[in-house]
Amino acid sequence: MRVHTGQPVPPVEFTPDTVTLLRFGAVTRNAHRIHYDTGFARSEGLDGPVVMAQLHGCLMHRAAMSFAGRDGQVLEVEWQNRAPALAGERLVVSGTVGAVDPVSGRVTLDLVEHGGRGDVVCCRGRAVVLMG
């Protein structure tokens, strides 16, 4: 596939529920109750269980890998959380190609994750891939 600056990165969507957050927390050793216990999350001033930062990163990686293709590689992923996302809210990662290095073949993707009420920006990031 020919890649050019400004090319859209197709969206990747995911809607985590509290069971998914509990299981993801177990795998990543993040057992904080704000991620799966509604009552506890509310007692901490949150509207409900919140998605953990690492899951946002996984969605950024998924979008990058999907763009790079089956034989592609994700070389780097970085992101900054901007707003909380709650269990049950649809998260959508999309973006654009920010740069293409014709010598190394590295493609830099500028990514953004929207979700929650009002389609807020939950995080922004970038990934560097080699196309498959």
PELINSUL-V752450 format. One record per pair of residues at least 12 apart in sequence whose C-alpha atoms are under 10 Angstrom apart, sorted by the first residue. I is the first residue (numbers start at 1). J is the second residue. Records with the same first field share a line. If there is no record, write none. Layout:
I=J + J
This chain:
1=68 + 69 + 131 + 132
2=131
3=68 + 97 + 99 + 100 + 105 + 107 + 131
4=96 + 97 + 98 + 99 + 100 + 107
5=96 + 97 + 98 + 99 + 100 + 107 + 108 + 109
6=95 + 96 + 97 + 98 + 99 + 100 + 109 + 110
7=95 + 96 + 97 + 98 + 99 + 109
8=67 + 94 + 95 + 96 + 97 + 98 + 109 + 110 + 111
9=63 + 64 + 66 + 67 + 68 + 93 + 94 + 95 + 96 + 97 + 109 + 110 + 111
10=63 + 64 + 66 + 67 + 92 + 93 + 94 + 95 + 96
11=62 + 63 + 66 + 67 + 91 + 92 + 93 + 94 + 95 + 111 + 112 + 113
12=59 + 60 + 62 + 63 + 64 + 66 + 67 + 91 + 92 + 93 + 94 + 113
13=59 + 62 + 63 + 90 + 91 + 92 + 93 + 94 + 113 + 114 + 115
14=59 + 88 + 89 + 90 + 91 + 92 + 93 + 115
15=86 + 87 + 88 + 89 + 90 + 91 + 92 + 115 + 116
16=50 + 51 + 55 + 85 + 86 + 87 + 88 + 89 + 90 + 91
17=35 + 36 + 49 + 50 + 51 + 86 + 87 + 88 + 89 + 90
18=35 + 36 + 37 + 38 + 48 + 49 + 50 + 51 + 86 + 87 + 88
19=35 + 36 + 37 + 87
20=35 + 36 + 51 + 87 + 88
21=34 + 35 + 36 + 37 + 49 + 50 + 51 + 52 + 55 + 87
22=34 + 35 + 36 + 37 + 49 + 51
23=36
24=51 + 52 + 54 + 55
25=51 + 52 + 54 + 55
28=52 + 54 + 55
30=52 + 54
32=52
33=49 + 50
34=46 + 48 + 49 + 50 + 51 + 52
35=48 + 49 + 50 + 51 + 52 + 86 + 87
36=48 + 49 + 50 + 51 + 86 + 87
37=49 + 50
38=50 + 87
46=84 + 86
47=84 + 85 + 86 + 87
48=85 + 86 + 87 + 88
49=84 + 85 + 86 + 87 + 88
50=84 + 85 + 86 + 87 + 88 + 89
51=84 + 85 + 86 + 87 + 88 + 89 + 91 + 122
52=81 + 84 + 85 + 86 + 87
53=79 + 80 + 81 + 84 + 85 + 122 + 123
54=79 + 81
56=79 + 80 + 81 + 85 + 91 + 93 + 113 + 122 + 123 + 124 + 125
57=77 + 78 + 79 + 80 + 81 + 113 + 123 + 124 + 125
58=77
59=91 + 92 + 93 + 94 + 113
60=77 + 78 + 79 + 92 + 93 + 94 + 95 + 109 + 110 + 111 + 112 + 113 + 123 + 124 + 125 + 126 + 127
61=74 + 75 + 76 + 77 + 78 + 93 + 111 + 126 + 127 + 128 + 129
62=74 + 93
63=92 + 93 + 94 + 95 + 109 + 111 + 127
64=76 + 77 + 93 + 94 + 95 + 107 + 108 + 109 + 110 + 111 + 126 + 127 + 128 + 129 + 130 + 131
65=127 + 128 + 129 + 130 + 131 + 132
67=97 + 109 + 129 + 130 + 131 + 132
68=107 + 128 + 129 + 130 + 131 + 132
69=129 + 130 + 131 + 132
70=131 + 132
71=130 + 131 + 132
72=129 + 130 + 131 + 132
73=106 + 128 + 129 + 130 + 131 + 132
74=106 + 107 + 127 + 128 + 129 + 130 + 131
75=106 + 107 + 108 + 127 + 128 + 129 + 130
76=108 + 126 + 127 + 128 + 129
77=108 + 109 + 111 + 125 + 126 + 127 + 128 + 129
78=111 + 124 + 125 + 126 + 127 + 128
79=110 + 111 + 112 + 113 + 123 + 124 + 125 + 126 + 127
80=112 + 122 + 123 + 124 + 125 + 126
81=113 + 121 + 122 + 123 + 124 + 125
82=113 + 120 + 121 + 122 + 123 + 124
83=114 + 115 + 116 + 120 + 121 + 122 + 123
84=115 + 116 + 120 + 121 + 122 + 123
85=114 + 115 + 116 + 117 + 120 + 121 + 122 + 123
86=115 + 116 + 117
87=116
88=116
89=115 + 116 + 117 + 119
90=114 + 115 + 116 + 117 + 119
91=113 + 114 + 115 + 116 + 119 + 120 + 121 + 122
92=112 + 113 + 114 + 115 + 116 + 119 + 121 + 122
93=111 + 112 + 113 + 114 + 115 + 121 + 122 + 123 + 124 + 125
94=109 + 110 + 111 + 112 + 113 + 114 + 124
95=109 + 110 + 111 + 112 + 113 + 124 + 125 + 126
96=108 + 109 + 110 + 111 + 112 + 126
97=109 + 110 + 111 + 126 + 127 + 128
98=110 + 111 + 126 + 127 + 128
99=128
100=128 + 129 + 130
104=130
105=128 + 129 + 130 + 131
106=127 + 128 + 129 + 130 + 131
107=127 + 128 + 129 + 130 + 131
108=126 + 127 + 128 + 129 + 130
109=125 + 126 + 127 + 128 + 129
110=124 + 125 + 126 + 127 + 128
111=123 + 124 + 125 + 126 + 127
112=124 + 125 + 126
113=125
